[in-house]
Each structure stands twice: as C-alpha cells, then as structure tokens.
Amino acid sequence: AWLRRRARRVHEAAAAWRELAALPRCAASLRREAKEALAIHYEHRSKNLQVAHQHALDLLSDLDANQVRVRHRLDRLERKLARYTATLPIHD
C-alpha cells in the first residue's frame, strides 16, 4: 500500500489499505494506519466525504489512535459535509 501510494497509484493503494484493514489478524497499529489512510483517500482523492467520515469515526473508537488528530479530521469532514448538504437542491 505504501509503495503504491508513493508511486501515485492511489486507487491501488486504497484497495491494499482496504484489504489490510479487513484482515482478521492484522496488527492493531497497521489497522489504524490503514483506516487513517482510507479516510485521507476518500476525503482528498475520491471526494467521498461520507465514507471518509465513517473511517474517521471508526478511528475515534480506537483508544490507541491519536484522538486529537482524529477529532480534527472529523471536525473538518463535518464542516465539509454541512457545506455540501447546504448546497443540495430541495425537492418537494
């Protein structure tokens, strides 16, 4: 995943992070790193704020994760989501 990201093959890197995060016996530190990388990928590259938000929420429940950094990411995502939903047209 790291090598793919450095080679700017971001979608392949995201697929590798997803596989890593789903492994049942994955080390907790690697799972945290994978979830954070996925949150970053979905926020900045795929522009899927809802999925990025879910990955960040998953990290928030991990007591060993850097809570300040996770909270900062969640706050930013929530601001972006609020702006996005405010610009959606209302259908009756």
N, C-alpha and C positions, 0 to 999 in steps of 0.2 A: 504494500500500500504506500509506504514512504517513497519507494523508488518510482512508482507510477506517478505520484503527486509531483515529485521533483522533475520528472520528465514531462510534466504538464499534461499527463493523460488522466485528467481529473475524474472522468466518469469511470474509468477502470479502477482508479484509486478508491472511489466511493464504493464500488462493488466489492473490493477487497476489504474495506472497513466494515461493510455490512456483514460479510462472511465472518470476519473476525469477531464482531460483536455478538454474533449468533452462536458461536461455538460454545457448547455447554461447559467445557473445562478450560475456557480461556481465563488467563490470569486477570484479576480484577483491575490492575493498573492498565493493562492493554485494552480491556473492555472500556474503561473510562476514556482512554485516548481515542479509541475508535468512535465512541459516541460523540466526543467533542469534535473530532474531525468531520463526522457526518453532519453535526449541527452547523459547522462552518461551511461545508459543501452546500448544504441545502439553503443556507441563508445567502451566501455570496455568489455561488456559481449556478445552481439550479433555480434560485429565486423562489423556492417553495417554503414560504415562511411558516406554514402550519407544521410541516414535517420537521423543520429546524427547531421550532418551538417544542415539539414533542421530545426530540432528542435532548434538548436542554433541560426539560422537566425531568427526564429520566436521570440526568446527571445530578440534578438538585436533590434527588432522593438518596444519592450515594454520599454517605457522610465523609468518605475519604476524598471526595472531589473538592477542588478549590471553590468553595461556596461563594466567595466574593466575585470571582471571575464568572461563575455560572450565573449568579444573580445579575451581574452586569449584562451578560448576553441575553438573559430572559427579559430584562427591562427594555433593552434595545429592540428585541423582537416584538415585544408587546406594543411598543410605540409604532413600529412599522406596520404591524397588523391593524392597529387602530386607524392609522392613516389610510391604509388600503381599504378597509371596510367603510370608512367615511366617504370614499370616492365612488363606491359602487352605486349604480342607479337603483332606485327603489321601484319595484314592480308591484302593482296592485292586483 
